[in-house]
């Protein structure tokens, strides 16, 4: 990997590619270093959990039903009609 930080003085730039990179796919990325924080923040947001995302839609009056919801579901699903 080659990384080089430069301060361009013109709008054009010539890049010398190492011989070992010939006939291989390479990626060229250009961004100002003062925007690096912004890019890192975007990448961090991609990896955030969805936990709590839907809190705005919750119905607080039904929170008490959640305590035994799984247990009640299983009991209803597998209850025998003896």
PDB file of N, CA, C and O in Angstrom, chain B, residues numbered from 101:
ATOM      1  N   UNK B 101       0.846  -1.174   0.000  1.00  0.00           N
ATOM      2  CA  UNK B 101       0.000   0.000   0.000  1.00  0.00           C
ATOM      3  C   UNK B 101       0.887   1.232   0.000  1.00  0.00           C
ATOM      4  O   UNK B 101       1.925   1.272   0.660  1.00  0.00           O
ATOM      5  N   UNK B 102       0.473   2.204  -0.729  1.00  0.00           N
ATOM      6  CA  UNK B 102       1.199   3.469  -0.792  1.00  0.00           C
ATOM      7  C   UNK B 102       0.250   4.570  -0.337  1.00  0.00           C
ATOM      8  O   UNK B 102      -0.874   4.685  -0.825  1.00  0.00           O
ATOM      9  N   UNK B 103       0.719   5.361   0.592  1.00  0.00           N
ATOM     10  CA  UNK B 103      -0.076   6.505   1.030  1.00  0.00           C
ATOM     11  C   UNK B 103       0.829   7.714   1.028  1.00  0.00           C
ATOM     12  O   UNK B 103       1.937   7.684   1.563  1.00  0.00           O
ATOM     13  N   UNK B 104       0.348   8.763   0.427  1.00  0.00           N
ATOM     14  CA  UNK B 104       1.149   9.975   0.349  1.00  0.00           C
ATOM     15  C   UNK B 104       0.242  11.172   0.567  1.00  0.00           C
ATOM     16  O   UNK B 104      -0.804  11.293  -0.071  1.00  0.00           O
ATOM     17  N   UNK B 105       0.642  12.047   1.461  1.00  0.00           N
ATOM     18  CA  UNK B 105      -0.101  13.278   1.706  1.00  0.00           C
ATOM     19  C   UNK B 105       0.620  14.390   0.963  1.00  0.00           C
ATOM     20  O   UNK B 105       1.822  14.593   1.134  1.00  0.00           O
ATOM     21  N   UNK B 106      -0.126  15.102   0.139  1.00  0.00           N
ATOM     22  CA  UNK B 106       0.473  16.188  -0.640  1.00  0.00           C
ATOM     23  C   UNK B 106      -0.365  17.448  -0.484  1.00  0.00           C
ATOM     24  O   UNK B 106      -1.511  17.394  -0.038  1.00  0.00           O
ATOM     25  N   UNK B 107       0.215  18.576  -0.853  1.00  0.00           N
ATOM     26  CA  UNK B 107      -0.509  19.846  -0.909  1.00  0.00           C
ATOM     27  C   UNK B 107      -0.390  20.354  -2.342  1.00  0.00           C
ATOM     28  O   UNK B 107       0.581  21.022  -2.697  1.00  0.00           O
ATOM     29  N   UNK B 108      -1.406  20.024  -3.173  1.00  0.00           N
ATOM     30  CA  UNK B 108      -1.305  20.384  -4.595  1.00  0.00           C
ATOM     31  C   UNK B 108      -1.271  21.895  -4.806  1.00  0.00           C
ATOM     32  O   UNK B 108      -1.906  22.664  -4.084  1.00  0.00           O
ATOM     33  N   UNK B 109      -0.524  22.283  -5.800  1.00  0.00           N
ATOM     34  CA  UNK B 109      -0.428  23.691  -6.178  1.00  0.00           C
ATOM     35  C   UNK B 109      -1.145  23.964  -7.498  1.00  0.00           C
ATOM     36  O   UNK B 109      -1.323  25.115  -7.898  1.00  0.00           O
ATOM     37  N   UNK B 110      -1.555  22.880  -8.171  1.00  0.00           N
ATOM     38  CA  UNK B 110      -2.221  22.991  -9.469  1.00  0.00           C
ATOM     39  C   UNK B 110      -3.424  22.045  -9.476  1.00  0.00           C
ATOM     40  O   UNK B 110      -3.591  21.229  -8.570  1.00  0.00           O
ATOM     41  N   UNK B 111      -4.253  22.168 -10.503  1.00  0.00           N
ATOM     42  CA  UNK B 111      -5.441  21.322 -10.595  1.00  0.00           C
ATOM     43  C   UNK B 111      -5.187  19.977 -11.254  1.00  0.00           C
ATOM     44  O   UNK B 111      -6.085  19.135 -11.289  1.00  0.00           O
ATOM     45  N   UNK B 112      -4.024  19.760 -11.762  1.00  0.00           N
ATOM     46  CA  UNK B 112      -3.707  18.462 -12.363  1.00  0.00           C
ATOM     47  C   UNK B 112      -2.584  17.801 -11.573  1.00  0.00           C
ATOM     48  O   UNK B 112      -1.771  18.468 -10.933  1.00  0.00           O
ATOM     49  N   UNK B 113      -2.561  16.462 -11.635  1.00  0.00           N
ATOM     50  CA  UNK B 113      -1.578  15.696 -10.876  1.00  0.00           C
ATOM     51  C   UNK B 113      -1.202  14.464 -11.692  1.00  0.00           C
ATOM     52  O   UNK B 113      -2.075  13.795 -12.245  1.00  0.00           O
ATOM     53  N   UNK B 114       0.064  14.167 -11.768  1.00  0.00           N
ATOM     54  CA  UNK B 114       0.538  12.980 -12.461  1.00  0.00           C
ATOM     55  C   UNK B 114       0.991  11.974 -11.418  1.00  0.00           C
ATOM     56  O   UNK B 114       1.716  12.315 -10.484  1.00  0.00           O
ATOM     57  N   UNK B 115       0.558  10.736 -11.585  1.00  0.00           N
ATOM     58  CA  UNK B 115       0.882   9.693 -10.610  1.00  0.00           C
ATOM     59  C   UNK B 115       1.749   8.637 -11.279  1.00  0.00           C
ATOM     60  O   UNK B 115       1.395   8.126 -12.342  1.00  0.00           O
ATOM     61  N   UNK B 116       2.863   8.310 -10.677  1.00  0.00           N
ATOM     62  CA  UNK B 116       3.701   7.206 -11.141  1.00  0.00           C
ATOM     63  C   UNK B 116       3.247   5.940 -10.415  1.00  0.00           C
ATOM     64  O   UNK B 116       3.267   5.880  -9.186  1.00  0.00           O
ATOM     65  N   UNK B 117       2.847   4.951 -11.168  1.00  0.00           N
ATOM     66  CA  UNK B 117       2.346   3.702 -10.597  1.00  0.00           C
ATOM     67  C   UNK B 117       3.495   2.703 -10.502  1.00  0.00           C
ATOM     68  O   UNK B 117       4.207   2.495 -11.484  1.00  0.00           O
ATOM     69  N   UNK B 118       3.688   2.082  -9.344  1.00  0.00           N
ATOM     70  CA  UNK B 118       4.757   1.083  -9.210  1.00  0.00           C
ATOM     71  C   UNK B 118       4.549  -0.095 -10.163  1.00  0.00           C
ATOM     72  O   UNK B 118       3.419  -0.457 -10.488  1.00  0.00           O
ATOM     73  N   UNK B 119       5.633  -0.669 -10.590  1.00  0.00           N
ATOM     74  CA  UNK B 119       5.578  -1.787 -11.529  1.00  0.00           C
ATOM     75  C   UNK B 119       4.758  -2.950 -10.964  1.00  0.00           C
ATOM     76  O   UNK B 119       4.058  -3.636 -11.710  1.00  0.00           O
ATOM     77  N   UNK B 120       4.840  -3.169  -9.683  1.00  0.00           N
ATOM     78  CA  UNK B 120       4.102  -4.283  -9.066  1.00  0.00           C
ATOM     79  C   UNK B 120       2.589  -4.087  -9.119  1.00  0.00           C
ATOM     80  O   UNK B 120       1.842  -5.040  -8.899  1.00  0.00           O
ATOM     81  N   UNK B 121       2.123  -2.873  -9.405  1.00  0.00           N
ATOM     82  CA  UNK B 121       0.687  -2.591  -9.491  1.00  0.00           C
ATOM     83  C   UNK B 121       0.144  -2.728 -10.915  1.00  0.00           C
ATOM     84  O   UNK B 121      -1.066  -2.654 -11.128  1.00  0.00           O
ATOM     85  N   UNK B 122       1.027  -2.924 -11.877  1.00  0.00           N
ATOM     86  CA  UNK B 122       0.602  -3.042 -13.272  1.00  0.00           C
ATOM     87  C   UNK B 122      -0.254  -4.296 -13.432  1.00  0.00           C
ATOM     88  O   UNK B 122       0.060  -5.352 -12.884  1.00  0.00           O
ATOM     89  N   UNK B 123      -1.328  -4.162 -14.186  1.00  0.00           N
ATOM     90  CA  UNK B 123      -2.273  -5.243 -14.477  1.00  0.00           C
ATOM     91  C   UNK B 123      -3.000  -5.741 -13.227  1.00  0.00           C
ATOM     92  O   UNK B 123      -3.406  -6.901 -13.156  1.00  0.00           O
ATOM     93  N   UNK B 124      -3.159  -4.862 -12.254  1.00  0.00           N
ATOM     94  CA  UNK B 124      -3.925  -5.171 -11.052  1.00  0.00           C
ATOM     95  C   UNK B 124      -4.932  -4.046 -10.837  1.00  0.00           C
ATOM     96  O   UNK B 124      -4.711  -2.912 -11.263  1.00  0.00           O
ATOM     97  N   UNK B 125      -6.035  -4.368 -10.174  1.00  0.00           N
ATOM     98  CA  UNK B 125      -6.989  -3.318  -9.829  1.00  0.00           C
ATOM     99  C   UNK B 125      -6.427  -2.515  -8.658  1.00  0.00           C
ATOM    100  O   UNK B 125      -5.963  -3.080  -7.668  1.00  0.00           O
ATOM    101  N   UNK B 126      -6.476  -1.203  -8.788  1.00  0.00           N
ATOM    102  CA  UNK B 126      -6.042  -0.323  -7.704  1.00  0.00           C
ATOM    103  C   UNK B 126      -7.147   0.695  -7.452  1.00  0.00           C
ATOM    104  O   UNK B 126      -7.989   0.944  -8.314  1.00  0.00           O
ATOM    105  N   UNK B 127      -7.128   1.262  -6.286  1.00  0.00           N
ATOM    106  CA  UNK B 127      -8.124   2.268  -5.931  1.00  0.00           C
ATOM    107  C   UNK B 127      -7.414   3.567  -5.615  1.00  0.00           C
ATOM    108  O   UNK B 127      -6.413   3.585  -4.899  1.00  0.00           O
ATOM    109  N   UNK B 128      -7.930   4.631  -6.145  1.00  0.00           N
ATOM    110  CA  UNK B 128      -7.386   5.953  -5.896  1.00  0.00           C
ATOM    111  C   UNK B 128      -8.470   6.759  -5.188  1.00  0.00           C
ATOM    112  O   UNK B 128      -9.567   6.924  -5.723  1.00  0.00           O
ATOM    113  N   UNK B 129      -8.178   7.254  -4.009  1.00  0.00           N
ATOM    114  CA  UNK B 129      -9.133   8.043  -3.233  1.00  0.00           C
ATOM    115  C   UNK B 129      -8.507   9.391  -2.936  1.00  0.00           C
ATOM    116  O   UNK B 129      -7.345   9.470  -2.536  1.00  0.00           O
ATOM    117  N   UNK B 130      -9.277  10.448  -3.133  1.00  0.00           N
ATOM    118  CA  UNK B 130      -8.761  11.786  -2.865  1.00  0.00           C
ATOM    119  C   UNK B 130      -9.786  12.550  -2.033  1.00  0.00           C
ATOM    120  O   UNK B 130     -10.951  12.662  -2.415  1.00  0.00           O
ATOM    121  N   UNK B 131      -9.345  13.068  -0.907  1.00  0.00           N
ATOM    122  CA  UNK B 131     -10.188  13.928  -0.089  1.00  0.00           C
ATOM    123  C   UNK B 131      -9.295  14.813   0.755  1.00  0.00           C
ATOM    124  O   UNK B 131      -8.193  14.412   1.128  1.00  0.00           O
ATOM    125  N   UNK B 132      -9.760  16.009   1.059  1.00  0.00           N
ATOM    126  CA  UNK B 132      -8.953  16.882   1.912  1.00  0.00           C
ATOM    127  C   UNK B 132      -8.897  16.322   3.330  1.00  0.00           C
ATOM    128  O   UNK B 132      -9.895  15.814   3.842  1.00  0.00           O
ATOM    129  N   UNK B 133      -7.750  16.414   3.952  1.00  0.00           N
ATOM    130  CA  UNK B 133      -7.581  15.836   5.285  1.00  0.00           C
ATOM    131  C   UNK B 133      -8.488  16.477   6.324  1.00  0.00           C
ATOM    132  O   UNK B 133      -8.819  15.843   7.325  1.00  0.00           O
ATOM    133  N   UNK B 134      -8.890  17.708   6.106  1.00  0.00           N
ATOM    134  CA  UNK B 134      -9.791  18.316   7.082  1.00  0.00           C
ATOM    135  C   UNK B 134     -11.200  17.737   6.981  1.00  0.00           C
ATOM    136  O   UNK B 134     -12.036  18.023   7.838  1.00  0.00           O
ATOM    137  N   UNK B 135     -11.484  16.932   5.960  1.00  0.00           N
ATOM    138  CA  UNK B 135     -12.765  16.243   5.843  1.00  0.00           C
ATOM    139  C   UNK B 135     -12.684  14.808   6.339  1.00  0.00           C
ATOM    140  O   UNK B 135     -13.677  14.082   6.294  1.00  0.00           O
ATOM    141  N   UNK B 136     -11.537  14.399   6.801  1.00  0.00           N
ATOM    142  CA  UNK B 136     -11.353  13.024   7.248  1.00  0.00           C
ATOM    143  C   UNK B 136     -12.303  12.686   8.390  1.00  0.00           C
ATOM    144  O   UNK B 136     -12.842  11.580   8.435  1.00  0.00           O
ATOM    145  N   UNK B 137     -12.516  13.610   9.304  1.00  0.00           N
ATOM    146  CA  UNK B 137     -13.440  13.370  10.417  1.00  0.00           C
ATOM    147  C   UNK B 137     -14.837  13.078   9.904  1.00  0.00           C
ATOM    148  O   UNK B 137     -15.510  12.182  10.412  1.00  0.00           O
ATOM    149  N   UNK B 138     -15.276  13.816   8.915  1.00  0.00           N
ATOM    150  CA  UNK B 138     -16.602  13.617   8.351  1.00  0.00           C
ATOM    151  C   UNK B 138     -16.721  12.220   7.762  1.00  0.00           C
ATOM    152  O   UNK B 138     -17.742  11.561   7.954  1.00  0.00           O
ATOM    153  N   UNK B 139     -15.716  11.761   7.059  1.00  0.00           N
ATOM    154  CA  UNK B 139     -15.729  10.436   6.450  1.00  0.00           C
ATOM    155  C   UNK B 139     -15.753   9.364   7.530  1.00  0.00           C
ATOM    156  O   UNK B 139     -16.493   8.388   7.404  1.00  0.00           O
ATOM    157  N   UNK B 140     -14.965   9.522   8.584  1.00  0.00           N
ATOM    158  CA  UNK B 140     -14.954   8.548   9.666  1.00  0.00           C
ATOM    159  C   UNK B 140     -16.310   8.500  10.363  1.00  0.00           C
ATOM    160  O   UNK B 140     -16.758   7.420  10.747  1.00  0.00           O
ATOM    161  N   UNK B 141     -16.976   9.642  10.537  1.00  0.00           N
ATOM    162  CA  UNK B 141     -18.288   9.664  11.172  1.00  0.00           C
ATOM    163  C   UNK B 141     -19.304   8.900  10.346  1.00  0.00           C
ATOM    164  O   UNK B 141     -20.145   8.194  10.902  1.00  0.00           O
ATOM    165  N   UNK B 142     -19.242   9.025   9.037  1.00  0.00           N
ATOM    166  CA  UNK B 142     -20.158   8.292   8.158  1.00  0.00           C
ATOM    167  C   UNK B 142     -19.918   6.805   8.290  1.00  0.00           C
ATOM    168  O   UNK B 142     -20.874   6.032   8.355  1.00  0.00           O
ATOM    169  N   UNK B 143     -18.659   6.383   8.333  1.00  0.00           N
ATOM    170  CA  UNK B 143     -18.343   4.966   8.472  1.00  0.00           C
ATOM    171  C   UNK B 143     -18.805   4.436   9.819  1.00  0.00           C
ATOM    172  O   UNK B 143     -19.285   3.305   9.893  1.00  0.00           O
ATOM    173  N   UNK B 144     -18.677   5.215  10.886  1.00  0.00           N
ATOM    174  CA  UNK B 144     -19.139   4.791  12.202  1.00  0.00           C
ATOM    175  C   UNK B 144     -20.650   4.624  12.211  1.00  0.00           C
ATOM    176  O   UNK B 144     -21.160   3.693  12.834  1.00  0.00           O
ATOM    177  N   UNK B 145     -21.375   5.503  11.534  1.00  0.00           N
ATOM    178  CA  UNK B 145     -22.823   5.403  11.501  1.00  0.00           C
ATOM    179  C   UNK B 145     -23.278   4.136  10.801  1.00  0.00           C
ATOM    180  O   UNK B 145     -24.325   3.587  11.143  1.00  0.00           O
ATOM    181  N   UNK B 146     -22.516   3.664   9.833  1.00  0.00           N
ATOM    182  CA  UNK B 146     -22.867   2.440   9.136  1.00  0.00           C
ATOM    183  C   UNK B 146     -22.879   1.254  10.090  1.00  0.00           C
ATOM    184  O   UNK B 146     -23.644   0.310   9.894  1.00  0.00           O
ATOM    185  N   UNK B 147     -22.041   1.291  11.117  1.00  0.00           N
ATOM    186  CA  UNK B 147     -21.871   0.163  12.015  1.00  0.00           C
ATOM    187  C   UNK B 147     -22.649   0.308  13.314  1.00  0.00           C
ATOM    188  O   UNK B 147     -22.504  -0.524  14.209  1.00  0.00           O
ATOM    189  N   UNK B 148     -23.457   1.329  13.437  1.00  0.00           N
ATOM    190  CA  UNK B 148     -24.213   1.508  14.662  1.00  0.00           C
ATOM    191  C   UNK B 148     -25.337   0.496  14.754  1.00  0.00           C
ATOM    192  O   UNK B 148     -25.827  -0.001  13.740  1.00  0.00           O
ATOM    193  N   UNK B 149     -25.733   0.200  15.957  1.00  0.00           N
ATOM    194  CA  UNK B 149     -26.812  -0.739  16.214  1.00  0.00           C
ATOM    195  C   UNK B 149     -28.165  -0.097  15.923  1.00  0.00           C
ATOM    196  O   UNK B 149     -28.304   1.126  15.954  1.00  0.00           O
ATOM    197  N   UNK B 150     -29.146  -0.925  15.645  1.00  0.00           N
ATOM    198  CA  UNK B 150     -30.504  -0.428  15.453  1.00  0.00           C
ATOM    199  C   UNK B 150     -31.265  -0.329  16.772  1.00  0.00           C
ATOM    200  O   UNK B 150     -32.422   0.089  16.797  1.00  0.00           O
ATOM    201  N   UNK B 151     -30.622  -0.707  17.845  1.00  0.00           N
ATOM    202  CA  UNK B 151     -31.270  -0.678  19.145  1.00  0.00           C
ATOM    203  C   UNK B 151     -31.774   0.732  19.458  1.00  0.00           C
ATOM    204  O   UNK B 151     -31.005   1.693  19.431  1.00  0.00           O
ATOM    205  N   UNK B 152     -33.037   0.844  19.747  1.00  0.00           N
ATOM    206  CA  UNK B 152     -33.621   2.114  20.119  1.00  0.00           C
ATOM    207  C   UNK B 152     -34.058   2.994  18.961  1.00  0.00           C
ATOM    208  O   UNK B 152     -34.556   4.098  19.179  1.00  0.00           O
ATOM    209  N   UNK B 153     -33.882   2.524  17.734  1.00  0.00           N
ATOM    210  CA  UNK B 153     -34.222   3.337  16.574  1.00  0.00           C
ATOM    211  C   UNK B 153     -35.724   3.622  16.513  1.00  0.00           C
ATOM    212  O   UNK B 153     -36.133   4.702  16.086  1.00  0.00           O
ATOM    213  N   UNK B 154     -36.538   2.668  16.935  1.00  0.00           N
ATOM    214  CA  UNK B 154     -37.985   2.803  16.816  1.00  0.00           C
ATOM    215  C   UNK B 154     -38.654   3.282  18.103  1.00  0.00           C
ATOM    216  O   UNK B 154     -39.876   3.195  18.231  1.00  0.00           O
ATOM    217  N   UNK B 155     -37.879   3.780  19.047  1.00  0.00           N
ATOM    218  CA  UNK B 155     -38.456   4.262  20.315  1.00  0.00           C
ATOM    219  C   UNK B 155     -39.519   5.325  20.101  1.00  0.00           C
ATOM    220  O   UNK B 155     -40.459   5.425  20.889  1.00  0.00           O
ATOM    221  N   UNK B 156     -39.387   6.106  19.068  1.00  0.00           N
ATOM    222  CA  UNK B 156     -40.349   7.180  18.829  1.00  0.00           C
ATOM    223  C   UNK B 156     -41.740   6.645  18.500  1.00  0.00           C
ATOM    224  O   UNK B 156     -42.726   7.374  18.605  1.00  0.00           O
ATOM    225  N   UNK B 157     -41.824   5.374  18.102  1.00  0.00           N
ATOM    226  CA  UNK B 157     -43.106   4.791  17.734  1.00  0.00           C
ATOM    227  C   UNK B 157     -43.730   3.953  18.849  1.00  0.00           C
ATOM    228  O   UNK B 157     -44.827   3.421  18.676  1.00  0.00           O
ATOM    229  N   UNK B 158     -43.057   3.829  19.973  1.00  0.00           N
ATOM    230  CA  UNK B 158     -43.568   2.952  21.018  1.00  0.00           C
ATOM    231  C   UNK B 158     -44.816   3.518  21.683  1.00  0.00           C
ATOM    232  O   UNK B 158     -45.004   4.732  21.771  1.00  0.00           O
ATOM    233  N   UNK B 159     -45.654   2.614  22.141  1.00  0.00           N
ATOM    234  CA  UNK B 159     -46.867   2.961  22.866  1.00  0.00           C
ATOM    235  C   UNK B 159     -46.617   2.617  24.327  1.00  0.00           C
ATOM    236  O   UNK B 159     -46.712   1.455  24.722  1.00  0.00           O
ATOM    237  N   UNK B 160     -46.298   3.625  25.125  1.00  0.00           N
ATOM    238  CA  UNK B 160     -45.934   3.399  26.522  1.00  0.00           C
ATOM    239  C   UNK B 160     -47.038   2.741  27.325  1.00  0.00           C
ATOM    240  O   UNK B 160     -46.761   2.114  28.348  1.00  0.00           O
ATOM    241  N   UNK B 161     -48.278   2.866  26.890  1.00  0.00           N
ATOM    242  CA  UNK B 161     -49.386   2.263  27.638  1.00  0.00           C
ATOM    243  C   UNK B 161     -49.369   0.733  27.520  1.00  0.00           C
ATOM    244  O   UNK B 161     -50.067   0.053  28.272  1.00  0.00           O
ATOM    245  N   UNK B 162     -48.583   0.186  26.589  1.00  0.00           N
ATOM    246  CA  UNK B 162     -48.535  -1.264  26.394  1.00  0.00           C
ATOM    247  C   UNK B 162     -47.222  -1.884  26.867  1.00  0.00           C
ATOM    248  O   UNK B 162     -46.987  -3.071  26.644  1.00  0.00           O
ATOM    249  N   UNK B 163     -46.367  -1.096  27.516  1.00  0.00           N
ATOM    250  CA  UNK B 163     -45.080  -1.624  27.974  1.00  0.00           C
ATOM    251  C   UNK B 163     -45.246  -2.787  28.938  1.00  0.00           C
ATOM    252  O   UNK B 163     -44.433  -3.711  28.931  1.00  0.00           O
ATOM    253  N   UNK B 164     -46.276  -2.760  29.762  1.00  0.00           N
ATOM    254  CA  UNK B 164     -46.477  -3.826  30.745  1.00  0.00           C
ATOM    255  C   UNK B 164     -46.771  -5.167  30.068  1.00  0.00           C
ATOM    256  O   UNK B 164     -46.540  -6.216  30.669  1.00  0.00           O
ATOM    257  N   UNK B 165     -47.264  -5.156  28.861  1.00  0.00           N
ATOM    258  CA  UNK B 165     -47.556  -6.390  28.133  1.00  0.00           C
ATOM    259  C   UNK B 165     -46.289  -7.096  27.649  1.00  0.00           C
ATOM    260  O   UNK B 165     -46.311  -8.295  27.371  1.00  0.00           O
ATOM    261  N   UNK B 166     -45.207  -6.367  27.551  1.00  0.00           N
ATOM    262  CA  UNK B 166     -43.965  -6.936  27.047  1.00  0.00           C
ATOM    263  C   UNK B 166     -43.287  -7.868  28.042  1.00  0.00           C
ATOM    264  O   UNK B 166     -42.536  -8.759  27.644  1.00  0.00           O
ATOM    265  N   UNK B 167     -43.542  -7.675  29.317  1.00  0.00           N
ATOM    266  CA  UNK B 167     -42.848  -8.453  30.335  1.00  0.00           C
ATOM    267  C   UNK B 167     -42.994  -9.962  30.120  1.00  0.00           C
ATOM    268  O   UNK B 167     -42.010 -10.696  30.206  1.00  0.00           O
ATOM    269  N   UNK B 168     -44.183 -10.416  29.847  1.00  0.00           N
ATOM    270  CA  UNK B 168     -44.414 -11.852  29.686  1.00  0.00           C
ATOM    271  C   UNK B 168     -44.848 -12.216  28.270  1.00  0.00           C
ATOM    272  O   UNK B 168     -45.415 -13.288  28.058  1.00  0.00           O
ATOM    273  N   UNK B 169     -44.596 -11.353  27.311  1.00  0.00           N
ATOM    274  CA  UNK B 169     -45.081 -11.567  25.948  1.00  0.00           C
ATOM    275  C   UNK B 169     -44.556 -12.869  25.350  1.00  0.00           C
ATOM    276  O   UNK B 169     -45.333 -13.626  24.767  1.00  0.00           O
ATOM    277  N   UNK B 170     -43.269 -13.149  25.477  1.00  0.00           N
ATOM    278  CA  UNK B 170     -42.700 -14.369  24.891  1.00  0.00           C
ATOM    279  C   UNK B 170     -43.256 -15.610  25.588  1.00  0.00           C
ATOM    280  O   UNK B 170     -43.643 -16.578  24.933  1.00  0.00           O
ATOM    281  N   UNK B 171     -43.289 -15.574  26.882  1.00  0.00           N
ATOM    282  CA  UNK B 171     -43.815 -16.711  27.648  1.00  0.00           C
ATOM    283  C   UNK B 171     -45.267 -16.978  27.262  1.00  0.00           C
ATOM    284  O   UNK B 171     -45.642 -18.126  27.022  1.00  0.00           O
ATOM    285  N   UNK B 172     -46.073 -15.946  27.202  1.00  0.00           N
ATOM    286  CA  UNK B 172     -47.483 -16.109  26.852  1.00  0.00           C
ATOM    287  C   UNK B 172     -47.648 -16.620  25.416  1.00  0.00           C
ATOM    288  O   UNK B 172     -48.533 -17.432  25.146  1.00  0.00           O
ATOM    289  N   UNK B 173     -46.827 -16.161  24.524  1.00  0.00           N
ATOM    290  CA  UNK B 173     -46.886 -16.614  23.134  1.00  0.00           C
ATOM    291  C   UNK B 173     -46.609 -18.119  23.050  1.00  0.00           C
ATOM    292  O   UNK B 173     -47.335 -18.848  22.374  1.00  0.00           O
ATOM    293  N   UNK B 174     -45.575 -18.574  23.727  1.00  0.00           N
ATOM    294  CA  UNK B 174     -45.211 -19.991  23.706  1.00  0.00           C
ATOM    295  C   UNK B 174     -46.311 -20.831  24.349  1.00  0.00           C
ATOM    296  O   UNK B 174     -46.662 -21.895  23.839  1.00  0.00           O
ATOM    297  N   UNK B 175     -46.842 -20.363  25.445  1.00  0.00           N
ATOM    298  CA  UNK B 175     -47.921 -21.106  26.103  1.00  0.00           C
ATOM    299  C   UNK B 175     -49.139 -21.216  25.188  1.00  0.00           C
ATOM    300  O   UNK B 175     -49.749 -22.281  25.094  1.00  0.00           O
ATOM    301  N   UNK B 176     -49.493 -20.132  24.521  1.00  0.00           N
ATOM    302  CA  UNK B 176     -50.636 -20.153  23.603  1.00  0.00           C
ATOM    303  C   UNK B 176     -50.362 -21.063  22.399  1.00  0.00           C
ATOM    304  O   UNK B 176     -51.249 -21.788  21.948  1.00  0.00           O
ATOM    305  N   UNK B 177     -49.150 -21.019  21.893  1.00  0.00           N
ATOM    306  CA  UNK B 177     -48.823 -21.773  20.699  1.00  0.00           C
ATOM    307  C   UNK B 177     -48.846 -23.279  20.950  1.00  0.00           C
ATOM    308  O   UNK B 177     -49.301 -24.048  20.104  1.00  0.00           O
ATOM    309  N   UNK B 178     -48.357 -23.691  22.110  1.00  0.00           N
ATOM    310  CA  UNK B 178     -48.226 -25.123  22.393  1.00  0.00           C
ATOM    311  C   UNK B 178     -49.236 -25.639  23.416  1.00  0.00           C
ATOM    312  O   UNK B 178     -49.087 -26.746  23.933  1.00  0.00           O
ATOM    313  N   UNK B 179     -50.240 -24.856  23.703  1.00  0.00           N
ATOM    314  CA  UNK B 179     -51.218 -25.313  24.699  1.00  0.00           C
ATOM    315  C   UNK B 179     -52.013 -26.473  24.127  1.00  0.00           C
ATOM    316  O   UNK B 179     -52.366 -26.500  22.948  1.00  0.00           O
ATOM    317  N   UNK B 180     -52.279 -27.421  24.997  1.00  0.00           N
ATOM    318  CA  UNK B 180     -53.025 -28.610  24.595  1.00  0.00           C
ATOM    319  C   UNK B 180     -54.499 -28.399  24.906  1.00  0.00           C
ATOM    320  O   UNK B 180     -54.867 -27.772  25.900  1.00  0.00           O
ATOM    321  N   UNK B 181     -55.306 -28.930  24.045  1.00  0.00           N
ATOM    322  CA  UNK B 181     -56.746 -28.882  24.281  1.00  0.00           C
ATOM    323  C   UNK B 181     -57.185 -30.218  24.876  1.00  0.00           C
ATOM    324  O   UNK B 181     -57.874 -30.995  24.214  1.00  0.00           O
ATOM    325  N   UNK B 182     -56.791 -30.489  26.120  1.00  0.00           N
ATOM    326  CA  UNK B 182     -57.105 -31.775  26.802  1.00  0.00           C
ATOM    327  C   UNK B 182     -58.521 -31.803  27.277  1.00  0.00           C
ATOM    328  O   UNK B 182     -58.956 -32.793  27.865  1.00  0.00           O
TER     329      UNK B 182
END
